[in-house]
Amino acid sequence: MHQSYKKLPEKIGKYSKRVDAALPGKHTHTLYNPLSWKEARILAQLHTGMARLNGYLHQVEVASSDQCPYRHAKETVEHFLFHCMKWTALHTEMMQYTDTRRGNLSFYLGGKTSSDDEKWTLDVNIVRATIQYTIATGWLYEG
């Protein structure tokens, strides 16, 4: 028997649910369908936190440290997108799309925060800018 879920099971996707309170939702089709395989793969890494960053790699015992090699901070998706000193020049282009939501991980990944109202819609332009930033760094995509 096929069962449809209105929300993800409690123990599944804690990180993803924190990034996008609207999961699962129709907006994911709008978000992922127009993307190339490479772009979708990058966005999925950012959405899940399962990216080639030391914070995650250390958690799965692949890296010896969770620290960013360029700054004494845990290398997470948020750190990579907004704070890493290595990519400062590239941050500017990605952040040109907004003055009010800078540093809001959910917004940059096309997700809804718990404080967004019912009229919330994703901003495809900022998601594309985030993906292009990530591609420009060459940091996450492999293969």
C-alpha positions as CSV (number, residue, x, y, z in Angstrom):
1,M,0.0,0.0,0.0
2,H,1.4,3.4,-1.0
3,Q,1.4,5.9,1.8
4,S,1.8,9.6,1.4
5,Y,3.4,11.8,4.0
6,K,2.5,15.3,4.8
7,K,5.7,15.7,6.8
8,L,9.0,13.9,7.1
9,P,9.3,11.3,9.9
10,E,10.7,12.8,13.1
11,K,14.1,11.1,13.0
12,I,14.7,11.8,9.3
13,G,16.5,14.9,8.0
14,K,16.9,17.0,11.1
15,Y,19.4,19.3,9.3
16,S,17.2,19.6,6.2
17,K,14.1,20.4,8.2
18,R,16.0,23.1,10.1
19,V,17.0,24.6,6.7
20,D,13.6,24.2,5.2
21,A,10.5,24.1,7.4
22,A,8.3,23.5,4.4
23,L,9.7,20.0,3.7
24,P,8.4,18.0,2.0
25,G,6.7,20.5,-0.3
26,K,5.8,21.3,-3.8
27,H,8.5,24.0,-3.9
28,T,11.2,21.3,-4.1
29,H,10.1,20.6,-7.7
30,T,10.3,24.2,-8.6
31,L,13.7,24.3,-6.9
32,Y,15.3,21.2,-8.3
33,N,13.6,20.5,-11.7
34,P,15.3,23.3,-13.7
35,L,18.8,22.4,-12.4
36,S,21.4,20.4,-14.1
37,W,22.6,17.2,-12.4
38,K,25.7,19.1,-11.2
39,E,23.7,22.0,-9.8
40,A,21.1,19.6,-8.1
41,R,23.9,17.6,-6.6
42,I,25.5,20.7,-5.1
43,L,22.2,22.0,-3.8
44,A,21.4,18.7,-2.2
45,Q,24.8,18.7,-0.4
46,L,24.0,22.2,0.9
47,H,20.5,21.2,1.9
48,T,21.5,18.1,3.8
49,G,24.7,19.3,5.3
50,M,26.3,16.2,3.9
51,A,28.9,18.2,2.0
52,R,32.6,17.8,1.5
53,L,33.3,20.2,4.4
54,N,35.3,19.2,7.5
55,G,32.4,19.6,9.9
56,Y,30.6,16.8,8.1
57,L,33.7,14.8,7.2
58,H,34.8,14.8,10.8
59,Q,31.4,13.6,11.9
60,V,31.6,10.6,9.6
61,E,35.2,10.0,10.7
62,V,36.8,10.9,7.3
63,A,38.6,14.1,8.4
64,S,40.8,14.4,11.5
65,S,39.3,17.8,12.4
66,D,36.0,19.7,11.9
67,Q,37.9,23.0,11.5
68,C,38.1,25.1,8.4
69,P,41.6,25.1,7.1
70,Y,41.5,28.9,6.5
71,R,40.0,30.1,9.8
72,H,39.7,28.7,13.3
73,A,36.0,27.8,13.0
74,K,34.0,24.7,12.4
75,E,33.7,24.2,8.6
76,T,29.9,24.0,8.1
77,V,27.6,24.9,5.2
78,E,26.8,28.2,6.9
79,H,30.5,28.9,7.4
80,F,31.4,28.0,3.8
81,L,28.6,30.2,2.4
82,F,28.9,33.3,4.6
83,H,32.1,33.4,6.7
84,C,35.0,31.5,5.2
85,M,37.9,34.0,4.6
86,K,39.1,32.0,1.5
87,W,36.0,32.9,-0.5
88,T,35.5,36.5,0.6
89,A,35.8,37.8,-3.0
90,L,33.1,35.4,-4.2
91,H,30.7,36.2,-1.3
92,T,30.1,39.7,-2.7
93,E,28.5,38.4,-5.9
94,M,26.3,35.9,-4.2
95,M,25.1,38.4,-1.6
96,Q,24.2,41.2,-4.1
97,Y,20.6,39.9,-4.3
98,T,19.6,41.0,-0.9
99,D,20.4,43.4,1.9
100,T,17.9,42.2,4.4
101,R,18.4,38.4,4.5
102,R,22.2,38.1,4.4
103,G,23.4,35.2,6.3
104,N,20.0,33.5,6.3
105,L,20.9,29.9,5.3
106,S,17.3,28.9,4.6
107,F,16.7,31.9,2.3
108,Y,19.9,31.2,0.3
109,L,19.0,27.6,-0.2
110,G,15.4,28.2,-1.2
111,G,14.0,27.0,2.1
112,K,11.3,28.4,4.4
113,T,12.1,29.3,8.0
114,S,9.8,28.8,10.9
115,S,9.3,32.6,11.1
116,D,8.2,32.9,7.4
117,D,4.5,33.5,7.0
118,E,2.1,31.5,4.7
119,K,2.8,33.9,1.8
120,W,6.4,32.7,1.6
121,T,7.8,31.8,-1.8
122,L,11.3,30.7,-2.6
123,D,13.6,33.1,-4.5
124,V,15.1,31.1,-7.4
125,N,17.6,33.9,-8.2
126,I,19.3,33.7,-4.8
127,V,19.4,29.9,-5.0
128,R,21.0,30.1,-8.4
129,A,23.5,32.6,-7.1
130,T,24.3,30.3,-4.2
131,I,24.9,27.4,-6.5
132,Q,27.1,29.5,-8.8
133,Y,29.1,30.7,-5.8
134,T,29.6,27.1,-4.8
135,I,30.7,26.1,-8.3
136,A,33.1,29.0,-8.5
137,T,34.9,27.9,-5.3
138,G,35.4,24.4,-6.7
139,W,35.1,23.2,-3.1
140,L,32.1,20.8,-3.0
141,Y,31.5,19.3,-6.4
142,E,33.3,16.1,-7.2
143,G,32.9,14.3,-10.4
